[in-house]
Amino acid sequence: MSRPDGLSQWTSTVSTHFPTLSPAHAAGLALWSYGIVLARSCGITSVCVVLAALLDTKEDTLRQRLREWCYDTKHKRGAKRLDVDVQPCFPFLLRWVLAWWPPDHKRLALAIDASTLAQRFTVLVISVVYRGCAIPVAWVVLPACTKGAWKPHWLHLFDLLTDVIPSDWTVIVLADRGLYAKWLFRHIQKHGWHPFLRINLGGNVRPEGAATFRPLSTVVPKVGGQWSGRVTCFSGKESQLECTLLACWEEGYKDAWLIVTDMEPEEADAAWYGMRSWIECGFKDSKRGGWEWHQTKMTDGGRASRLWLAIAVATLWAVSVGGEADASMAVSSLEELPEMHTARRRASGRAKPRLVSCFRRGVLRIMVALVQGKEVPLGRFVPEEWPSGRRGCKISGVNGSPKQTISNVPPCGRKGHSHGHQA
């Protein structure tokens, strides 16, 4: 397959998954995302250099075409040219992920967080987290250092994804303690998903059946402690939240994890919260660890949001190809060793650590396929089991008495879970 044929194949793929985009807008999105992967940069100069050589055309011609794809309508040439409306693309972006997801694996982890770019932009993002990576599926680009509540933006982003994920799937939404809010908890529930939100140690908690509140800091007062149960979090009348509290404090961490969810205690695992950090890996992939968005000269939020659409598509492509390859790699087989073998007794039970992230592996495999003149690899998603902390540690109740026994890997599930990112 010739290199231009590879672009044609990719353009057809992008057009299929964004049926509401005009042919011109879909072609522009395919051109941008294809160029980002080949250049390993979202910088327009780098993308134009690689695409001009690939298509045997002038760099200036491509630069103008790619610039106009990011422009608002008022800055485009021609009276009938419209800008790319990014927000209606979010449901189709998530549907694309689900289309390549195995139909029998009906659970998904989403993470939300904010990323900044110097003093120019703050980007609020909802991402699918997968194999140590994150794929943005909805976002809003805001001016940095500008006062204003984030609540309306988060509510709107979630609403844009309404009814995309089938109702019989289990969906958890992970967020760090800086984003916790009761309204966020309730709004996630409204969509039929499960909040999985970390909270601060300040405040009070009342376990189910208890008469009084006590400080949250007493739930797991020392390293190695774990606890889970139904509670009322926070003693203020307006802030009270009936929920499940999951708590653990792993050695090597400054504070305990306190996570609120609406799942039953026996259904949820605090170790799942470890997947939240993958969205930070996704931000690294968009910046210094991958597409180099940190070097953009853009100052207009609308243009930046359109470039983020191309970045998201490029990321989806790379991670799906890399994740499929990662899933086929050999893992450690402890069960093949004698029960009392030293390696088996000392092992954590996890697979081999990733030496290369799925994101980077995907980019490299795409590049090799194009160099060899093969068809463009499209990949698929092969979910791995979520982290588990249920292996034999004793969990103490809030009052210090044993409540429940679980099994013996690091309680929070983060140590040894390598993201494999390389600069």
N, C-alpha and C positions, 0 to 999 in steps of 0.2 A: 504493500500500500504506500502511495506517495504521501508526502507530508501534507500537501493541500487536501488530499482525500481524507486524511485524519481530521483536519479542521471541518470538512463537510460532514463527517460522521458525528463529530461533537456538536456541530450546529443543529443537526437533526435531533440529537438527544436533548439538547437544551430546549428546542422548540416544542418537543413532545411534552416536557414537564412544565412548561409555562405556556399553556394554550391560549391564555388571554393576552399575551404580548403580541404586538404586531410583528410581522416577519422581519421588519427592519430592526426593531428593538431586540428581538430574540437573537438575530444575527450579531448585533452589537454586543450583547451579553456573552454570547459564545466566543466572539473574537477577544473580548477583554479577558475572560476567564482562561481561555486557551493560552493566550499570551502571558498571563500571570504565571501559569504553571511552567511554561517553557523558559521564561525569563527568571523564574523564582523571585519575582519582585512585582509589586503592583505599580511601580513607578512608570509613568507613561513613556518616558524616554527609553527605558530598558525594554518595555513591552513592544514599542515601535521598532526598535533595532532588530529584535528577534523575529517579529512578524514580517518586517520588510524583507529580510533575507529569506524567510520561508516562502513568501508569496511573490517574491521578485517584483516588488513595487516600491514606491518612494516613501521614505519615512515621514515626510511632511504630510503626505496624503493620509496616511494612517493616523498620524497625530491629530489632524483636524477631525477625522471621523470619530476617534475615541473621545476626544474632548467634547464634541457635540452630543455624544451619547450621555454624558454626565450633565450637560447643560439643562437649565430650566427652559421652558418654551420661549420666553421672551428673548433669550440669548441665542436661539437657533436661527439659522438661515432658512428662509422659506416660510410662507404664511401658514402652510398646512402641517408643519412639523410640530409634534407634541413631545413633552418630556416623558421620561420613564417614571411611571407612578410606582414607587417601590412597595408601599404597604400592601397593596393587593397581591403582591408576589409572595408574601410570607406564608399563607396557607399552602401554596403550591410548592414552596421550598420544603416545608415539613412533609407534605404528601410524597415528595420525591424520596425523602429519607425512608418513609414507610413503604414505598413501592419496592425498595431494595432490601427491606427488612424481612426476615423469615416470618411467614404468617403464623407459625406455631409458637413464636416467642413473643407473647403478648404483654411485654412490660418495657417501659421506657423511662429513662432518667433525664430530666431537664434541670438545668441550672440557670440562675439569674445572677447578674453582677453588673457592675459599671466599670468601664475602662476609660482612661483619660489619655489625651494626646497633648502634652505640654500645657499651655494656657489657651489652647484653641477649642478643643472638643471634649465633651463627656459623652460616651456612648453607653446607653442602657441596653443590655442584650439578654435575650433568652436563647439558650443553646441546648442542643441535644448533646449529652456527654456520652462518650463511647471509646473504650479501649485507650484511656489516657488522653484523649483528644476531645475537642468540642467543635460542633458545627453550628454556627449562628443560624437561627431560623426566624428571628424577629428582633428588631432594634430601632432605636431612635437616636439621632445625633443631635446633641444639644450644645449650645455655646458653653465653654468652660467658665467657671468663676462667675456664673450668672445666678442670681437668687431666683428661687422658684421651687415648688414642690415637685417631687418625682412621682407622687402617687397617680396623678391622671395619666401619665405616660405608661406606667406599669399596667394599670388597669386596661388601657387601650391595647397594649401589646398582647396581653392575654386574650382579650376579646377577639382580636384578629385571628386567633388560632382556634376559636370555638368550633367544635364538631369535626375537627380534622382527624383526631385520634379516635378509633372505635371505642365505644362505651364499655366494652368488655375487657379492655386493656387496663393493667395497673400502671399508673403514671405517678412518679414522685417528682416534686419540684424542690430543689435544693437551694438554699440561700444562706449566706454568712450572717452573723449576728448584727452587723451594721445595717442590714436591710429588714430585720424583723419588724413586723407591725401586725396588729390584730386584723386590720382590714385586708392585708395581704393573705394571711391565713384563710380568712373567709372567702376571699375571691378565688383562690386556688380551689377550694372545696366546691365553689359554685360551678366550676368546669368539670366536676367529677374526678378531679385529681387529688393527690395526697400531698399536703404541705410537709416539708421536711426541713424545718427552719431552726438554725442555731440561735440561742438566746444568750444574753449576758448573765453573769453570775449574780448580779445585783437583783433585788426583788425577793419575793417570797413564794412559797409553794405549799399547798395543802394536799397530801396524798388522799386518795379516795378512802372514806371511812374515818379519817382523822378529824378531830374537832378544831384544831388550830393551825394557823400558818406557821412556817418556820423558814429561815433563810435558804435560798437556792444553793448557796455555797456549802450547805451541810449534806446535800444529797450524796455526793462522792467527795468526802473531805480530804482524801489522800490518794496518791498515785496507786493505780492498780484496781481502784474501785469501779464497780458498774452497778447500775440500777435501772429498772424500767417499771412503769406502772401508770395507772390512770390518776390524774391529778387535776387540781385547779391551780393554774399558774397565775401569779401576781395577785396581790391582795386589794388593789384599788378597784372600786366598784366598776368603773368604765373599762379597765384593762383586763379584768378577769377572763381567763380562757380555760374552758373545759377541754382537756386534751390528754394525749399520752405523752409522758416525758421519758426520754431515753437519755441516760447519762453514762459517761465513761471517762476515765482519766488514765491515759497511757503514759508509761514512763518515757521521759524525754520531752514532754510537752508542758508548757508553763501552766496551762489551765485545763480544766475538765471540759469535755464537750457536753453541752446541755441542748437537746434537740426536741422540739415540739412537733407532733404530728397528730393526725386523726386516725391513724391505723391502730389496731389493737396491739398491746405490748408483745404478744406472742407472734405477731405477724411481721413486726418491724425489727430492724437491726441497726444499731447506732453506727456500725461500720460502713453502712451505705453512705453516710455523710462524707466519707473520704473521697467519693466521686466528685464532690463539689469543686475540689481543687483543679479538676480537669478543665474547667472553664478558664482558669488562669493560664493553663497550658495553651488553650485556644487563643488567648490574647497574645501570648508569646509567639504563636505561629503567625498571627496576623502582622506582628511587628518584627522585632530583631531576629526571631528564630525561623522566619519564613518569608512572608510577603513584603516585609519592610515598609509597612504603612506608616511607621513612625517618621519616615523621611518625606512624606507627602507635603506638597506646598499648598494644598487646598486650604481655603479659609471659609468657604461657603458650606453650610451644613447639608443643604440639599444635594449638592454635588458629591459630598463625602458619603452620604447615605447610598447614592447610586453606585459609587465605587465599592461600598461595602457589599452590595448585592453581587458584584462580580467576585469579590473576595470570598463570599460565602459559597458561591457555586464552585470556585476553584478548590476551596477547602473540602467541600462535600466530595468532590471528585478524588482528591488526593487521599483523604481518609478512608473512603470506601475501597479504593484499590489497595492501600497499605494495610488496612484492617483485614481484608480477605487474605492477603499474603501472611500476615501475622498469625491468623487463625490456623494456618496450615503448618506452622513451624512446630518442631518437636518440643515437648515440655518434659519436665522432670517426672519420672515414674517411680515414686517412692513405694508403691504397692508391690513392685517387683523385687524389692529388697527383703531380706529376712526381718521379722518383726523386731528383733532386738539389735539390728544393725545400727552402728553409731550414727551414720548419716541420716537414717530414718528417724532416730530419736531426737536428733538435734535440728532437723529441718522444720521450717515453718509451715510446710504443706502447700506453699504457693508454687506456681509455675516458674520457669526460668525468667529472670528479669529481662525487660526489653532493653537491648543495647541501642536500638534505633526506634524512634517513635513511629507510630502508624502513619502519621502525617508525612514525615520525611521519607519513609519507605515507599509510600505511594508516589510521591514526586519522582523518586529515583526510578521506580518501575515504569512509570509513564515515559520518562526520558529514554530509558533503554529500549522500550517498545518502538518509539519513534525513530531512534537511531537505527534500529534493525529493520525498519520499514514494515513493521507489523501493524495490525489493526490497533486502534486506540483502546487500551484496556478500560473498562467501565466499572469494574468492581461490584461488590455487594457488601451488605452489612452482616457480620457474623458475631452477634453479641456473646460476650463471655459472662460467666456467672458474676453476680454482684459480690463485692467484698463481704466477708463474713467474720464476725467476732465471736461466733457461738461455738467455742471449743474448750470448755472445761474450767474456766475461772469461776470463783465464787462471787456471786453478786450480793452485795449487802443492801439491806433496806435502808430507808432514810434514817431510821433509828439505830443502824449499825448491826441489826440482826440479819442472819442469812435469809435471803428471800428466794433465790433461784440458782440453779447451777447450769452453767453452759460450758462449752468446750475449750481449746487452748492455743490459739494464735493471738498476736497482738490485739488487745481489745478493741481498738478503734480502726483496725484494718488498714492503716496507712503505711506502716513500716514495711519495707520489702515490696511495696506496690510501685514499681518503678515506672515512671512516665517515659523514660528513655529519650528525652529531648537533648539535642546537641546544638550548640550554637553554630 
